[in-house]
């Protein structure tokens, strides 16, 4: 038997434990039914259930926030510079830990040249290859060609490490220049 404030009350018959719980205006909850003897605790069961629900919601919210899906839209004839700008955004999403969905939409008679769309997505995947892994290869859904990329955790960690080293090198150079002036 465990009290409301966590102290051990010892072994007692269930009737006595229930009477103590009623005196305190709380519930008697069986915590470990398979133990010998079973372990019970005096607590406010409604509050306990509420707190468990809140913890579960918080863990679910953290899990959802960590891997959201960001979309980058392309066209079969997207120009080189425009592609670089869009993939720069995709790279930023990947560095933030998000999945990236590359969507390529065909209009009108462009459907005849689907190979251009597949080539465009393949090129995009190659440009993002150091930071991303293809989760779903290019797939046609009506007039839309989609591909999903997921961040490569090891490559991203290595990229961040390199950025920190560059920052330190740049910061260290300024301090060395400032020292002779003083």
Secondary structure, DSSP 4 states (H G I P E B T S, - for coil): -B-TTS-B-----HHHHHHHHHHHT-EEEEEETTSSSPEEEEE-HHHHHHHHHHHHHHHHHHHHHHT-EEEEEEETT--HHHHHHHHHHHHHHHHTT-EEEEEEE--GGGGGGHHHHHHHHHHHHHHHTTTEEEEEEEEEETTEEEEEEEE-HHHHHHHHHHHHHHHHHHHHHHHHHHHHH-
